Amino acid sequence: MVRRAGNRRADKSTLDDPMDPSEETLEWCRGLVNMLADGAVWCIPRSGSMFRVNKQAKTLTLIPTKGTSDAAQGDFEATKIVFAKIGWRVIDSSERVS
């Protein structure tokens, strides 16, 4: 899920439903990948999840870290769903990619 300061929905939550992200959230994601350099690492602080950016392939690759928390797994799944909506693939580097 993606959180943006000041982005509050009518129900006062700050997190979009990853299955139905707002257009503002999708724009934030587009801005993020546009801002980051190819090969950069993006981190989600609340879970410690880190992703390597590949602009040519339009992929975010999860970088393995020690241990996996429920928050990290949730962030990975939500990131995968939301970024797919803007044409990016999110992959786990420990999985085989075809």
C-alpha positions, 0 to 999 in steps of 0.5 A: 500500500502506498501512503502519501502525506495529506492524502486522506480518503473520505473514511479518514484512512491514509492507505488505499486499498491495493486492489483499488488504488486512487488515481493520486496514489498511481500518480505518486507511484509514477512520480516515484519511478520517474524520480529514481535513477535506474539502479536506485534502491527504494525502501519502504521504511515501515517494513524495511522492504527494499527494491532495486529499480530497473527502468528499462525492464520496468521492474522493481526487484525485492532485495533480500533482507534478514527475516521476513515480517508480516508487514514486509510480506504485505508491503510486497504484495500490495506493491506488486498489485499497485505498480502493475496498474502503472505497467511495472512488474514487482519481483522477488529476487529469490524467485525464478523469473521467466 
